[in-house]
Amino acid sequence: MNKPNLLVFMTDQQRWDTAPPFTRAVTPYLDALAAEGVTFSGTYCPSPHCCPSRATFFTGLYPTEHGVWNNVQVANALSRGLNPGVKLFSDDLRDAGYELYFSGKWHVSSLETPADRGWQVNGPQEQAVTESKLKELRSKREWDQYRRIGSAGPGLRADFEIQRPGYGTFTISGVDESPFRDRETVDEALQWFAERKNRPEAADASAPWCQFVGTLGPHDPYRVPQKYLDLYPDPIPLPENFYDRMTDKPAMYRRIRALYDQLSPEEHQEAMRHYLAFCSYQDALFGEILAALEASGEADNTVVLYVSDHGDYMAEHGIWAKGLPCFEAAYRVPAVMRWPQGIVNPGRDVDAFVSLADFAPTFLELAGLSPDRSFTGSSLVPFLKDEAVEDWRDAIFTQSNGNEQYGIQRSVTTDQWKYVYNGFDFDELYDRWADPEETTNLADNANYRPVIRDLCRRMWQFAYDHNDTCINSYIMVGLAPYGPGIIFDEPES
C-alpha cells in the first residue's frame, strides 16, 4: 500500500460533545465521517489554551517537553516558541518526501512560521516576532487599545454585553457571515486541491501529501452566519451545573463567574445557541473539504482527522471560553478519524483516554516512519486496526501555568477520580462516577485523603517522567498535600 495522505481539520475551542457520538450539534458531515471511521470520544488536550495544545499536537510532547506554555503572541508571554531541538511531525514528513500544505491558524511559535517547518502556505500566515516587534508588543500595541477605551463605564448594558470598565465591553455572541476569516482559510485549502488536480502530466502525482486546515471557530465571541442559527429554533437547555456558585472551588473560578453573571439565564441560552450554530458552520466548511477530497480521487488512501485544540465551558458552572478552571469542558475535545483503506470495522467509538500528544506518533507510524526520539503520546494505529491494546493509559494528565493570568495547575483524571492541584489556591477532587458535572469538591473531606495521596503520587510520577519542574520545595510554594518525594516512598506491603 502506498503511504497514506494526511488531512487534518483543526477547529479552535470546540468541546467534545458537539461531535459524534454525541448529538448536541447539527453536524451531518462529521456524522458521516464517524460512520466511516473511528471516533475517539475520550480525547483530551494537555492545556486549555491554543498554543500549548497545538504545540503538543504537532510534537507529540507535553508543555514541559516542548516548552510552549501560553499565548506566544502576547506581551506578557513567558514562552514564545519551542525548546531547542524539538521536532514537529511535519519535519519528519517533509524529510520523507511528503508535500505539506498549510492554511489557517498556526499558534505554535511566534519565533517560527509553518514555512520554517516544511509547510507550503497559501494565503496570510502568522509572522515571526522580531526584536523590534517584541519591543512593540511590550510597549505601544498593548496599551493603544486602552487609550481608546478609557476608564468610564459604557452606561446601560445592552443584551449579550459584559461590561468591563477600563477593559472595554465584551459582546459574547452575534451574527457574522464570515467569522474569523474561516471562509478564506477553507478557500485557500480548496485552492490546493485545484492546483494538484491541474498539475501537468509530468508532475510527480505519486508523492504523498499532508494538508492542515486550521479554522478559528467556534472560538468566542460566538458570531455566526444566520443560516446556521436557524438550525436551532428552540432555546437550548442550561447545563445541569449552571447554578453552581463554586463556593467550594478556587476563588479565581468565582471571580470569572462574576463577569458572566451580568448575563441573564436567557442570554446564556442564546449564547449556547450561537455556539452550537458555530459548530455547525465548522461542519459545513469541513464538508467542503471532504467534497474536494472526494473529487480528487484520493479519498480512499487519505487519513482524515477532525479535531480541536481545546474545549469551551459553554455556560457550565455559569462561565464561558477556557482557562484555569480545570473542568472537563475545557479539556475534552472531538476527534474523529477516517481512512477507507486502513480502518478495520468502521463506525466504532473508542472511549479510552486519548491525548492530543498521540496524533504525531500516529501520523508517523502511518507514514512508515520510525523517528529516533520518544513521545509523550502513543500511536493510535492499533485502535484503527481494531486490535486489542494492552497497557494503554488508565489516566490522563494536564499541565497548565495559566493563560496570561498565570498560576500553577496540574491535574490527573482516572476513570472515577479527578484531582486538581492548584498552586494558586485550594485543590479540587471530584468523583466522576457520582458527580459527572463536577459540582462537589471533595478535596477537604478527610475520608478521601487516601484517594488524594494516590493521585498525588501519580501526578508527581508523570511530572518526573516528563521533566516537569513544578516541584519547588520552598515553604511559600510547595503547597501540594503530598509533595514529589511521595514517588520515592517504599511501596506499602
N, C-alpha and C positions, 0 to 999 in steps of 0.2 A: 504494500500500500504506500502511495506517495505520502510525504509529510503533509499533515493537515494544515489548512489555512486557519487562522485565528481571528475572530471578530468579537471585540469587546464593546458593549454599550454600557457606559457607567453614568448613572444619574447622580444627583447631588442631594443628599439629605432625604432619602426615601426609606421609610420604615418597612419592616419585613411583612406586615400583614396587609400591604397594598398590592401584593403579588401572590401568585399561586403558591401553596394550595389554598390560600385564603381568598375571600371574595368581597372584601370591603370596597375595592376599587373596580371600576369597569375597565378591564384590560384584555380585550379579545386576542391581541397578538401574543401577549405573554402567556395567556391560557393555552393557545395553540402550541407555543414553544414548549411549555411544560408537558403537554400531552405527548410530544415527540421526543422529549429529553428527560432530564433528571432535575428535580428541584431539591436544593439544599436549604431546607426550611430552618435549620439551626445555625445560620451563618452570622458571625459577629465581627465587628471591626475592633481594632485594639484601642482606639481612642475616639471619642465623639467629636471629631474635628477633621476637616477636609485634609489638611497637609499630612499629618502623621499617618492617617489611614491610607491615603493614596500612596505614600512612600512605602507602607507595608505591602500594599497590593503589588507594586512594581518590583519590590526587592525580595519579598518572602521573609522579611525580618520585622522585629518589633522596634518601637522607637529607641529603646536602649541600645539597639544594634545599628540601626540606620541613621540615627541622630536627629531626626526631624520631630519636634515636639509641639509645634504651634503654627499659626499662620505665618508663613515665611515672608510675606509681603508687607506686614505692618511695622510701624515704627518701633514698637517695643518687643520685637521678636528676639527670643533667646537663641534660636537656631534658624539659620537661613538656607541651609542645604544639607545634603547627605554627608555622612562621615567620609573621610578619605578612603578610597579603595572599595567603597560599596558599589556593587553592580546591580543593574536592573535586568529583568528578563529580556528586555529589548536589546541589550548589549550582546547577549548570547545568540539571540535570533538573528541579529544583523550579521554576526560573525559566521553563522551557519548558512547564510545565503538568503534569508528571508527579506522580502521587501516590506518596509514598515511605513504605515500611513497614519497620521495623527490629525484629528480635528477636535477643537473644543478645549475644555478645561484641563490644565496641567497640574499646577499647585503642588508639585513635589519638591521643587527647589527654586529659590529666587536667584541662585548663582548659575544655574544652567537652564537650558530650554530643551524641549523634546528633540530638537535637531542635534543637540550635543550627545544624545543617547540613541542615535541611529534612526530617528523618525524623520520621514518627509512630512512637512507641514503644509497644508493647504489652507490659506487664509491667515488671519491675525493670530499671533501667539504671544504668550506672556514673555516679557522681556527680562533678561537677566539684570539684576540690580548692580549697577556700577557704584564706585565710591561716591561719585557726585550724586547719584540717585539716592544712595543711602543717606547722605547728608541732608538731602531734601526731605526724605521720609522723616528724619529725626527733628526737623525744624518746621519748615514752611507748610508742607502739604497737609500734615495732620492738624495744624492749627487754623488754616484758612477757613475750613468749614465752620469753625466755631465763631469766627469773626462775623460770618453771615448770620449765624443763629442768634447770638447774643444770649442774654440770660432771662429775658422776660418770658412769662408764660404765654401760651398762644390763645388764652381765653377759653370759651366753651369748647368742650371736647366734641368732635364730630364722631359719627359712627365708625367703628373699627380703628380708631386712633388710640394710641398710647402716648400720653403727654410726658415729656422728659425735659423739664426746664434746663436750659444750658446745653442739652444734647440734641434737641430737635424732636419733632413729633414723628413717631413710627406708625405707619398705617399698615396693618397686618395683612390685608387682602384687598383685591380689586380685580379689574378686568384689563387685560393687555393681550393684544392679538399676536404679539411675538415677544414673549417674556425672555429676558436674559440672552437674547440673540440665539436661542436654541434652534430656531428655524434655519439660520445661516450656518450654524455648526453642522446640521444634518445635510444641508445642501452641499457643503464642502465635502462631506463624506460621499455623497451620491456622485459628485464630480469624479472622485477617484474611480468608482465603478465604471463610469462612462469612459474615462481615459483608458482604463485597462481593456475595455471592450473594443475600443477603437485603435488599439495598438497595430502597427504594421506587422505583416506576417513574419518578418524576421525577428521580431521581439521574442524574448525568451518567455513564453507563456507558461512554462512548467515551473517557474520559481514560486515557492510558497510565499504567502504574504500574511501579515498581521495588521489589522486595522483597529484603531482605538477611536471611539466616538464618545466624547465627554460633554454631556449637557449639564446645565446648571439647575434645571428644575428637578424636583419640586421644592427647592430652597425658598426660604422666606425672603421678602414678602410674597405671599401666595397670590400672584396676579396671573390670570389665565384667560385664554380665549373664551368668549361667551358660549360657543357651541359645546364645550366640554362641561361647563357649569350646567347646561341644560340636561346633561345626563343624570343629574342628581336633583330632581324636582322637590324632594321631601327633606325636611330637617334631618340632620344627622344626629343620632343619639349621643349624648355626652358620655365620656368614659365612666366606668363604674367608680374610679378613684378620683373623679373630677373635684369632689368636695373634700378631699384630703388636705387639711390645713398644714400638714407636715410638722406638727408641733414636736414630734419625736425624731426629727431629722435635722441635719445641719442648718444653721441659721441662714447660710447663703441661699439655700433652697427656698426658704420663706421670703427672703428679700427679693428673689427673682419673681416669685409668685405675686408679690405685692404689685409689681408693674402690670402683670397681666390681669390682676383683679380690677383694673379700670374697665375691662371689657365685661359686658353682661353675659350671662349664660347663652343668650340667643346669638350674641356676636361670636362667641366661641363656636357655636354650632355652625354659623355661616362660614367662619374661617375653616372649619373642618370640611365643609362642602367644597370650598376653594382648594384645599389641599388635595382632596381625593380627585377633584377635576384636574388638578395639575398632574397627578399620576396618570390619569387617562390621556392627557396630552402627550406625556412622555411615551406612553404606549403607542400612540398613533405615529409619533416620529420614528419610533423603533420599527413599526410596521413598514414604513417606507424603506428603511434599510434592509429589512428582510425581503421585501419585494425586489429590490435591486440585486440582492444576492441571488435570489431565485432566477431572475432574468439573466444573470451572468453565466448560469450553467455550472457554478462551482459550489452550490449549496451542499451537495452530498458529502464532500470532503472538507467542510468548513465547520470548525468548532465555534459555536456561538455562545457567548456568555452575556446575560443581562444581570447587572449587579449595581449596587450603590456603595458610596463611601462611608456613610453613617446614617442613622435614623433621625427621627423627629418626635418630640414628645406628643405633639398633636392633641393638646388640651389635657393629657394625662397629668394628674396632680395639679391641674389648672395652669400649666405652663406650656411653652412652645419652643421651637427651634431645637438646640442641642447645647451641651455644656457639661459642667461639673456635676449636676445632679445625675448620679450613677444609676439611672433607671434603664431597664431593658429597651424601652422605646428608642433611646438614643444610640444603642449599641447593636441592635439586631437589624440585619439588612436583608433584602431579597437577593437571591442568587439562583438563576435558572440556566442550565446548560443544555445545548442540543448538538448532536453530532451523528447524522444519519448512518455514517459508515462505522461508527465506533461505539455507540451506546447500546448496551445489552438490556433488553426488557424495558424499553422507554415507557414513560408515564409514571415513573416511580418518584416518591418523595423520600429523601434521606434526612432524618431528623437528628443525626449525630452532630456533635459540636464541630462546626467548621469555622475557620478563621480566614479573613482576607489574606493572611500570610500563606494560605495553602495554594493560591492560584498560580503564583510564579513557578513553584516546583512542578505543578500540574502541567502548565504550558510547556515547560522544558522537557518533561518526560514525553509528552505527546509529540514533540518535535524530534524525539530520538536523541536528546542531548543529556549528558551526564556531567554537569559542571563540578569542578573540584572545590566546592565550598559547601558549607552547611546552611540550612534554613531553619527559621523558627517554625515555619509551616511544613506540611507534609503533602505529598501528591494525592490528589483525589481520583486518580486513574482507576484504582481498584473499585471504587464506588461506581464509576462509569461502566465498568465491566460487570457489575453486579456480583462481585466476588466477596467472599467473607473477609472482613477486615479485622485482624486480631490486634489487640493492644492499641486500639485507637484511643485518643484522649478522652478522659471522662470529666474534664473540667475545661473551662475557658477563662483566660486571664485578660485583664485590661491594664493599660499604663497611660496615665494622664498626669501632666504637670499643670493642667489648666489651659484654657484657650483665652489668651490675653489677660484674663483675670486669673492670675496664676495661683495654684495650690496643688500640693502633692496629693494624688489619689491613685490607689491601686485596688483592684477587686479580683475575686475568684468566685466563679459560679460552677456549681456541680448540678447534678440532676435535681437535688432537693434544696440546696442551700446557696445563698449568695451573701458573701461578706465583702464589705467595702471599708477599706482603711482610708480615712480622711485625715491627712496630716494637718489640715487647717481647722478641724472641728471634730466632733464626736463621730464614732464609727456607726456602721449600719449592718444589720443582719436580717435577712428575710427568708422565711420558709416558703420556697417556690411552690410546694405542693398545696399548702394550706392557704397561702396568700399570694397568688399569682399577680395581683395588682400592686404588690409592694407598698402596702399601706401601713403595716405594723412592724416597726423596728424593734427587734428582739435583742439588740446588742447589749442593753443594760440589764437583761434578765439573767441572773446568776445561773439559772438552770441550763443555759446554753453555753456556758464557759467551755466545756469540752468541745463543742462544735467549733467555737471561735478559735480555740487552740489548734485544732486540726487544720482549719482553713488558713490560719496564720502560717502554720508550718508549710502548707502547700504554696502559699503566696511567696514566702521567702525562698523556698526551693526553686520556684520559677525565676525569681529575681537572681538567685545565684547562678542558675543555668544560663541566663541570658544577659548577664553583665549589667544588671540594674543596680546602680549605686545609691538607691534610695534607702541607705542603711546607716546614716549618721547617728552616732550614739549620744551626741550632746544632749544634756538634760532638757533643753528647750525645744528639741526637735525629734527626739527618739520617743515617740508617743504611742506606738502600737502596743496593744495589750500584751503581746508576746513578740520580742524582738528577733532579729535574724539568727541569733545564737541557737534558737529552738531547733534548727535543722541539724545541729551537731549533737543534740542530746542522744544518749543511748536509747535504742528502741525499748519500749516498755515490754516486759515479759508477760 
